Amino acid sequence: MDIYEEAVLNYITQSNQRFVNPQFSLVYDAKQDIGGSLPDFVVLDFELKTIFIVEVSKAYDIKNLLSKVKEKDERWILPLQKTIDTSLNQWDFHVTLFIREERTKYARESLREIENTSVISLKNLNCFLGNGEFEGKNSLIVS
């Protein structure tokens, strides 16, 4: 786990209503052609009744990341629904990306047609400012 993933982990665990599993392995199912992915974090938010798939990237080139999001159902959501307890299948699913500030506009424009996705700048984490405090409610959803 690199420093950016650690910062995101600190950000998303500020709420004690979240269970976080880093590097959750979603095994590839050849019959259904789904899965085969290792999202940075899978987050169960018990307050929002939402399962978040969280990806973190410090890269400038995010085309591959965005193509993963466009394949979110096959890559993440359907395999998760097969893996988790059926009582959680009624929860919402949401993909949240943490990326470089200068790439957020491009990412948001690229994903504007994709429902249940959010893009958050790594800059918003504030941990890189050295103050040790996080502002806001540490939301994983940006409207």
C-alpha positions as CSV (number, residue, x, y, z in Angstrom):
1,M,0.0,0.0,0.0
2,D,1.5,3.3,-1.0
3,I,1.2,6.6,0.8
4,Y,-1.8,7.7,-1.3
5,E,-3.7,4.5,-0.5
6,E,-2.8,4.9,3.2
7,A,-4.1,8.5,3.1
8,V,-7.4,7.3,1.5
9,L,-7.6,4.5,4.1
10,N,-7.3,7.1,6.9
11,Y,-9.9,9.3,5.2
12,I,-12.5,6.5,4.7
13,T,-12.1,5.0,8.2
14,Q,-12.9,8.3,10.0
15,S,-16.5,7.1,10.2
16,N,-17.0,4.2,12.6
17,Q,-19.9,3.1,10.5
18,R,-17.7,1.7,7.8
19,F,-16.0,-1.6,7.4
20,V,-13.0,-1.5,5.0
21,N,-11.3,-4.4,3.2
22,P,-8.2,-3.4,1.3
23,Q,-7.2,-5.2,-1.9
24,F,-10.3,-7.4,-1.9
25,S,-9.8,-10.2,-4.5
26,L,-12.7,-10.7,-6.9
27,V,-12.0,-14.0,-8.6
28,Y,-12.5,-14.3,-12.3
29,D,-15.6,-16.3,-13.3
30,A,-14.9,-17.6,-16.9
31,K,-18.4,-18.9,-17.4
32,Q,-20.0,-15.5,-16.7
33,D,-16.9,-13.4,-17.8
34,I,-17.0,-11.4,-14.6
35,G,-14.6,-10.5,-11.9
36,G,-10.8,-10.8,-12.1
37,S,-10.2,-7.6,-10.2
38,L,-8.5,-6.4,-7.1
39,P,-10.0,-3.0,-6.1
40,D,-8.0,-0.9,-3.7
41,F,-10.8,-0.9,-1.1
42,V,-14.2,-2.4,-0.7
43,V,-16.1,-0.4,1.9
44,L,-19.3,-1.4,3.6
45,D,-21.0,1.8,4.9
46,F,-23.6,0.7,7.4
47,E,-25.0,4.2,7.9
48,L,-25.7,4.8,4.1
49,K,-26.4,1.1,3.4
50,T,-23.9,1.4,0.5
51,I,-21.1,-0.8,-0.7
52,F,-18.3,1.4,-2.1
53,I,-15.6,0.2,-4.6
54,V,-12.8,2.6,-4.1
55,E,-9.8,3.1,-6.4
56,V,-6.8,5.3,-5.8
57,S,-4.4,6.6,-8.5
58,K,-1.7,9.2,-8.5
59,A,-1.1,8.6,-12.2
60,Y,-1.7,11.3,-14.8
61,D,-2.9,8.8,-17.4
62,I,-6.2,7.5,-16.0
63,K,-7.7,6.0,-19.2
64,N,-7.3,2.4,-17.9
65,L,-8.9,3.4,-14.6
66,L,-11.8,5.0,-16.3
67,S,-12.4,2.0,-18.5
68,K,-12.5,-0.1,-15.4
69,V,-15.2,2.1,-14.0
70,K,-17.2,1.9,-17.3
71,E,-17.1,-2.0,-16.8
72,K,-18.0,-1.7,-13.1
73,D,-20.9,-4.1,-13.2
74,E,-18.9,-7.0,-14.7
75,R,-15.6,-6.1,-13.0
76,W,-16.8,-5.3,-9.5
77,I,-20.6,-5.3,-8.7
78,L,-21.7,-8.6,-10.0
79,P,-18.7,-10.5,-8.5
80,L,-19.3,-8.7,-5.2
81,Q,-23.0,-9.7,-5.2
82,K,-22.0,-13.3,-5.7
83,T,-19.4,-13.1,-2.9
84,I,-21.2,-11.2,-0.1
85,D,-24.1,-12.2,2.1
86,T,-27.4,-12.0,0.2
87,S,-28.8,-9.5,2.8
88,L,-26.3,-6.9,1.5
89,N,-27.4,-7.3,-2.1
90,Q,-30.2,-4.8,-1.4
91,W,-27.7,-2.1,-0.6
92,D,-26.6,0.5,-3.1
93,F,-23.3,0.1,-4.9
94,H,-21.1,3.1,-5.6
95,V,-17.6,3.6,-7.2
96,T,-15.4,6.3,-5.8
97,L,-12.1,7.4,-7.4
98,F,-9.4,9.3,-5.6
99,I,-7.1,10.9,-8.2
100,R,-4.9,13.9,-8.9
101,E,-6.5,17.3,-8.7
102,E,-5.7,18.2,-12.3
103,R,-7.4,15.1,-13.6
104,T,-10.7,15.4,-11.8
105,K,-12.5,17.5,-14.4
106,Y,-11.5,15.1,-17.2
107,A,-12.6,12.1,-15.1
108,R,-16.0,13.6,-14.2
109,E,-16.7,14.5,-17.8
110,S,-15.7,11.0,-18.9
111,L,-18.0,9.4,-16.3
112,R,-20.9,11.8,-16.4
113,E,-23.2,9.1,-18.0
114,I,-22.1,6.4,-15.5
115,E,-24.4,6.3,-12.5
116,N,-23.2,5.9,-8.9
117,T,-19.7,7.2,-9.4
118,S,-17.8,9.9,-7.7
119,V,-14.4,11.5,-8.3
120,I,-12.5,13.0,-5.4
121,S,-9.2,14.8,-5.6
122,L,-6.4,13.4,-3.5
123,K,-5.8,17.1,-2.6
124,N,-9.0,17.0,-0.6
125,L,-7.6,14.6,1.9
126,N,-5.7,17.4,3.7
127,C,-3.4,14.9,5.3
128,F,-0.6,16.1,3.0
129,L,-0.9,19.5,4.6
130,G,0.5,18.1,7.9
131,N,-2.4,19.4,10.1
132,G,-3.6,15.9,10.9
133,E,-7.2,16.9,10.7
134,F,-9.8,16.0,8.1
135,E,-12.5,18.4,7.2
136,G,-16.2,17.5,6.5
137,K,-17.8,14.2,7.0
138,N,-15.3,12.3,4.8
139,S,-18.0,11.5,2.3
140,L,-17.4,9.0,-0.4
141,I,-20.1,10.4,-2.6
142,V,-19.7,13.7,-4.5
143,S,-22.6,15.0,-6.4
